[in-house]
């Protein structure tokens, strides 16, 4: 995978517990918003661990990409939108 081999590769780990969060899958893209220009943008989901309990559904994600910075309109419409992750990091 190019993002993993890049000298400018970046990774991000996050757990999502929001009840309305879409079900995410590995090898798909997500758009991260609301974390500033260096972190926001299009990311590849490297892995997802789903934990389902009586308390709800938690998705533990590892995201990766080959550079930092918001790619702007390049990622518009691709994958699921993950908005306002700042509250769960």
Backbone torsions as a table, in degrees:
resi	resn	phi	psi	omega
1	UNK	NA	128.8	-176.2
2	UNK	-59.8	-40.8	-178.5
3	UNK	-62.2	-33.9	-179.5
4	UNK	-77.0	-30.2	-177.1
5	UNK	-88.5	-12.5	-175.5
6	UNK	-69.5	141.5	176.1
7	UNK	-67.4	-20.8	-179.8
8	UNK	-104.7	22.4	-178.0
9	UNK	-63.9	148.7	178.5
10	UNK	-134.5	149.6	175.7
11	UNK	-133.8	156.8	-177.5
12	UNK	-145.7	130.6	175.8
13	UNK	-116.1	137.6	-176.3
14	UNK	-153.7	149.8	172.3
15	UNK	-114.7	130.7	-178.5
16	UNK	-113.0	131.3	-180.0
17	UNK	-125.2	2.6	-177.5
18	UNK	-62.7	130.7	-177.1
19	UNK	-63.0	-26.4	-178.0
20	UNK	-95.9	7.9	-178.8
21	UNK	-68.5	134.4	178.6
22	UNK	-66.3	154.1	177.5
23	UNK	-72.5	118.8	-176.3
24	UNK	-98.8	152.0	-178.6
25	UNK	-133.2	150.8	177.4
26	UNK	-64.5	154.4	178.8
27	UNK	67.0	19.7	172.9
28	UNK	-114.5	165.6	178.1
29	UNK	-102.6	151.8	173.6
30	UNK	-133.9	151.5	175.1
31	UNK	-103.6	119.5	177.9
32	UNK	-94.9	129.6	-178.5
33	UNK	-128.6	154.0	171.6
34	UNK	85.2	14.2	-179.9
35	UNK	-116.4	16.6	178.7
36	UNK	92.3	167.4	-173.2
37	UNK	-68.3	-24.7	-179.9
38	UNK	-79.1	-29.1	-175.9
39	UNK	-105.3	-34.5	-178.9
40	UNK	-64.9	149.4	177.4
41	UNK	135.9	-166.2	-176.6
42	UNK	-84.6	129.8	180.0
43	UNK	-128.9	152.2	174.3
44	UNK	-96.3	132.0	177.1
45	UNK	-79.0	109.4	-179.7
46	UNK	-78.6	-43.2	177.6
47	UNK	-152.9	154.5	176.8
48	UNK	-137.5	132.7	172.2
49	UNK	-117.5	119.3	-179.6
50	UNK	-96.9	129.4	174.9
51	UNK	-122.8	118.2	-178.8
52	UNK	-113.4	121.9	178.8
53	UNK	-131.2	179.5	175.5
54	UNK	-63.3	-26.6	179.5
55	UNK	-78.0	-12.5	178.7
56	UNK	138.5	-163.9	-175.5
57	UNK	-116.0	125.9	177.8
58	UNK	-116.2	134.0	175.5
59	UNK	-115.2	115.5	176.6
60	UNK	-96.7	115.8	-173.3
61	UNK	-110.4	145.2	164.3
62	UNK	-118.8	120.0	-177.9
63	UNK	-111.1	151.8	178.8
64	UNK	-144.8	154.8	171.1
65	UNK	-159.7	169.1	-171.9
66	UNK	-95.1	5.5	178.2
67	UNK	-163.4	164.4	176.3
68	UNK	-98.4	154.1	174.8
69	UNK	110.4	146.6	179.6
70	UNK	-69.1	126.3	-179.3
71	UNK	-82.5	3.7	177.1
72	UNK	67.2	-131.3	-175.7
73	UNK	-74.9	-10.5	-176.6
74	UNK	-60.2	-33.0	-178.3
75	UNK	-98.8	4.9	-176.9
76	UNK	-62.3	128.8	176.1
77	UNK	85.5	-7.8	-178.2
78	UNK	-94.1	128.5	175.6
79	UNK	72.8	-167.4	179.8
80	UNK	-92.3	152.2	178.2
81	UNK	-93.8	125.2	176.3
82	UNK	-110.2	101.8	-172.7
83	UNK	-102.3	146.2	172.9
84	UNK	55.0	52.8	177.8
85	UNK	-74.5	-11.2	-177.2
86	UNK	-55.3	-31.7	-179.0
87	UNK	-75.2	-15.3	-177.2
88	UNK	-113.2	-2.9	178.7
89	UNK	-78.5	NA	NA
